[in-house]
Amino acid sequence: MKKTIFEITKMDCPSEENLIRMKLDGISEIANLKFDIPNRKLTVFHTGEIDSIEKSVIDLNLGGKKISTEDTEQVNFEENKSQKKLLWSVLIINFAFFIIEMTTGIISKSMGLVADSLDMLADSFVYGISLFAVGGTVIKKKRIAKTAGYFQIALAVIGFIEVLRRFFGEEKLPNFSTMIIVSIFALIANGICLYILQKSKSKEEAHMKASMIFTSNDVIINLGVISAGLLVNWLDSSKPDLIIGTIVFVLVIQGAIRILKLGK
C-alpha cells in the first residue's frame, strides 16, 4: 500500500470534496481517500502507480498538486456509514436556500441573491449526484453530471443576460434590507452544512477550527452579497448588486464546468 498526499488549493468546502470523490470513483487502485479541508490536503491510499489518479485530480482544475508518495503499512480504513444521511441533510439545506434566495431575489429585484441561489443549486447538484449515482454505473453517473452541468450553465447565462438588461436599462433599486437579511441566513446555513459534514469526519475539535469556515467560497459569496446590499443603500445605486451578481455567475459557470468534467 502507498500513501500519496495532494495539495488542493481550491478545495474550500465539502462540495469540492464530493467532486473529487466522484472523479476518482471507479479507479480500482484506490483503497481510501482522506480529506483535510482546512489545510486543503487530500491523502490517497492506493496500490500501483499514481499517474492515473494524479491526472484525474489535475483535470478538475482545483489547483491539485502532488506533494509526496511513500509506502504505508495502513491497510484498514474506517468507513463512515452515516455519510448518505449527512449528504441528504446538506442537500436539503442547500436546495431549500436555492428556492428561498431565488424567490426573494426575484421579489426584491436583487441579482446578487438570484446568483447566490444558483451557487446553492450548484452545491445541491454535487450532493445530489453523489447520492443518486451511488451504486449506479459509470455511464449513469456521467449522464447525470452532464445534465446538471449544462442546466447550471444555462441558468447562469440567463442571469448574465438579465444583468446586462438591468445595467443598460432603467430598473428599480433592489431591496437592500432583503438582500442583507436573506444572505445572513444563507451564511448561517452554509456554516451549518460545513459543521455537519466536518463533524462527521472526526471527533477532533481541530477539524472545526474557524479558518475552515471562513475560507469557504460559499461564505465569501454570502459576505459579498451583504456588502453589495450595504453599498446599494449607501450609493443609492443598483450597480453593486449587478457587480456581485456577475461575479457569482462566473463562479457558478466555473463550478458547472467542473461538474461537466465528471461526465467525460
C-alpha positions in Angstrom: 0.0 0.0 0.0 1.2 3.5 -0.8 0.1 6.9 0.5 0.2 10.0 -1.8 -0.6 13.5 -0.5 -2.0 16.1 -2.8 -2.4 19.8 -2.1 -5.8 21.1 -3.5 -5.6 24.9 -3.3 -9.2 25.4 -4.4 -10.8 22.9 -2.1 -12.7 25.3 0.1 -15.7 23.3 1.2 -17.3 19.8 1.1 -18.8 20.3 -2.3 -15.3 20.3 -3.8 -14.6 17.1 -1.8 -17.6 15.4 -3.3 -16.4 16.5 -6.8 -13.1 14.8 -6.2 -14.7 11.7 -4.8 -16.9 11.4 -7.9 -14.0 12.0 -10.2 -11.8 9.3 -8.5 -14.7 6.8 -8.1 -14.1 3.7 -10.1 -10.3 3.8 -10.0 -9.6 0.3 -8.7 -6.1 1.1 -7.3 -7.6 3.5 -4.7 -8.2 1.9 -1.3 -9.2 5.1 0.7 -9.4 8.9 0.4 -8.8 11.1 3.4 -9.7 14.8 3.1 -8.3 17.7 5.2 -10.3 20.7 4.0 -8.9 23.3 6.5 -5.4 22.6 5.2 -6.5 21.8 1.6 -4.9 18.4 1.6 -6.0 15.1 0.1 -4.4 11.8 1.1 -4.9 8.9 -1.3 -4.1 5.3 -0.1 -3.6 3.2 -3.2 -1.8 0.4 -4.8 0.2 0.6 -8.1 1.3 3.8 -9.8 -0.2 7.2 -9.0 -0.2 8.5 -12.6 -3.9 8.0 -13.5 -5.0 9.2 -10.1 -2.9 12.3 -10.4 -4.2 13.1 -13.9 -7.8 12.8 -12.6 -7.1 15.2 -9.7 -5.4 17.8 -12.0 -8.2 17.5 -14.6 -10.7 19.0 -12.2 -8.8 22.4 -12.2 -9.0 22.7 -8.4 -5.3 23.5 -8.1 -4.3 19.9 -7.4 -0.6 19.2 -7.0 1.2 16.1 -5.8 3.3 16.7 -2.7 4.7 13.2 -1.8 4.3 9.5 -2.2 5.5 7.0 0.3 4.9 3.4 1.4 2.5 2.8 4.3 1.6 -0.2 6.5 -2.0 1.1 6.9 -4.5 -1.3 5.3 -7.6 -1.0 7.4 -9.8 2.1 7.0 -12.9 3.2 8.8 -15.9 3.8 6.6 -18.5 6.5 7.5 -21.8 4.6 7.4 -23.8 7.7 8.1 -22.4 9.5 5.0 -25.6 9.1 3.0 -27.7 10.6 5.7 -25.4 13.6 6.0 -25.4 14.1 2.3 -29.2 14.2 2.3 -29.1 16.8 5.2 -26.8 19.2 3.3 -28.6 18.6 0.0 -32.0 19.6 1.6 -30.5 22.7 3.3 -28.8 23.9 0.0 -31.9 23.2 -2.1 -34.2 24.9 0.4 -32.0 28.0 0.3 -31.8 27.9 -3.5 -35.7 28.2 -3.5 -35.6 30.9 -0.8 -32.9 33.0 -2.4 -34.3 32.7 -5.9 -37.8 33.7 -4.7 -36.6 36.6 -2.5 -34.1 37.7 -5.2 -36.9 38.0 -7.9 -39.2 39.7 -5.5 -36.6 42.2 -4.2 -35.1 42.6 -7.7 -31.6 41.5 -6.5 -29.4 39.8 -9.0 -26.9 39.1 -6.1 -29.5 36.9 -4.4 -30.5 35.2 -7.6 -26.9 34.4 -8.4 -26.2 33.2 -4.9 -29.3 30.9 -5.2 -27.7 29.3 -8.3 -24.5 28.8 -6.2 -26.6 26.9 -3.7 -28.2 24.9 -6.5 -24.7 24.1 -7.8 -23.8 22.6 -4.4 -27.2 20.7 -4.4 -26.2 19.2 -7.8 -22.9 18.0 -6.4 -24.5 16.4 -3.3 -27.4 15.0 -5.4 -25.0 13.4 -7.9 -23.1 11.8 -5.0 -26.3 10.3 -3.7 -28.2 9.3 -6.8 -25.1 7.9 -8.6 -24.2 5.6 -5.7 -24.3 2.0 -6.8 -25.0 3.1 -10.4 -22.9 2.6 -13.5 -20.2 5.0 -14.6 -22.3 5.8 -17.6 -25.2 6.7 -15.4 -23.0 9.0 -13.3 -21.6 10.7 -16.3 -25.1 11.3 -17.8 -26.3 12.9 -14.6 -23.2 15.1 -14.3 -23.6 16.3 -17.9 -27.3 17.1 -17.4 -26.6 19.0 -14.2 -23.7 20.9 -15.7 -25.4 22.1 -18.8 -28.6 23.1 -16.8 -26.4 25.1 -14.4 -24.7 26.9 -17.3 -28.0 27.7 -19.0 -29.3 29.3 -15.8 -26.1 31.3 -15.4 -26.3 32.6 -19.0 -29.9 33.7 -18.5 -28.7 35.5 -15.3 -25.9 37.3 -17.3 -28.5 38.5 -19.9 -30.7 39.8 -17.1 -27.7 41.7 -15.6 -26.9 43.3 -18.9 -30.6 44.3 -19.4 -30.6 45.9 -15.9 -27.3 47.6 -16.4 -28.2 49.4 -19.6 -31.9 49.9 -18.7 -33.9 51.7 -16.1 -34.6 49.4 -13.2 -36.0 49.9 -9.7 -33.3 49.6 -6.9 -33.1 46.2 -5.3 -34.4 46.0 -1.7 -31.1 46.2 0.3 -32.6 45.0 3.6 -33.9 41.8 2.0 -30.5 41.2 0.4 -28.8 41.6 3.8 -31.3 39.5 5.9 -31.6 36.6 3.5 -27.8 36.5 2.9 -27.2 36.4 6.7 -29.5 33.3 6.9 -27.7 31.8 3.9 -24.4 32.4 5.7 -25.7 30.6 8.7 -27.0 27.7 6.5 -23.5 27.3 4.9 -21.9 27.2 8.3 -24.3 24.5 9.4 -23.6 22.4 6.3 -19.9 22.8 6.9 -20.3 21.8 10.5 -22.4 18.8 9.8 -20.0 17.4 7.2 -16.8 18.1 9.1 -18.2 16.9 12.4 -18.9 13.5 10.8 -15.3 13.0 9.7 -13.7 13.3 13.1 -14.4 13.9 16.7 -11.3 16.0 17.0 -12.0 19.7 17.5 -9.1 20.6 15.2 -11.4 19.9 12.3 -13.8 22.6 13.4 -11.4 25.5 13.6 -12.7 28.8 12.3 -10.3 29.0 9.4 -12.2 26.2 7.8 -15.4 28.1 7.8 -14.2 31.5 6.8 -12.1 30.3 3.8 -15.2 28.7 2.2 -16.2 30.2 -1.2 -19.8 30.0 -0.3 -19.3 32.1 2.8 -17.3 34.7 0.9 -20.1 34.9 -1.6 -22.7 35.5 1.2 -20.5 38.2 2.6 -20.2 39.7 -0.8 -24.0 39.9 -1.2 -24.3 41.5 2.2 -21.7 44.1 1.3 -23.5 44.8 -2.0 -26.7 45.4 -0.1 -25.0 47.9 2.1 -23.5 49.7 -0.9 -26.8 49.7 -2.7 -28.3 51.7 0.2 -25.3 53.9 0.7 -24.7 54.8 -3.0 -28.4 54.7 -4.0 -27.4 52.6 -7.0 -28.1 49.1 -8.2 -24.6 48.7 -9.7 -23.1 47.0 -6.6 -25.8 44.3 -6.8 -25.2 43.8 -10.5 -21.4 43.5 -10.0 -21.7 40.9 -7.2 -24.3 39.0 -9.3 -21.9 38.9 -12.3 -19.0 37.7 -10.1 -21.2 34.9 -8.7 -22.5 33.9 -12.1 -18.9 33.4 -13.2 -18.2 31.2 -10.2 -21.4 29.2 -11.0 -20.2 28.6 -14.5 -16.8 27.5 -13.3 -18.5 25.1 -10.9 -20.6 23.8 -13.8 -17.5 23.2 -15.9 -16.0 21.1 -13.1 -19.3 19.1 -12.9 -19.1 18.5 -16.7 -15.6 17.2 -16.4 -17.1 14.3 -14.4 -19.1 13.4 -17.4 -16.0 12.9 -19.6 
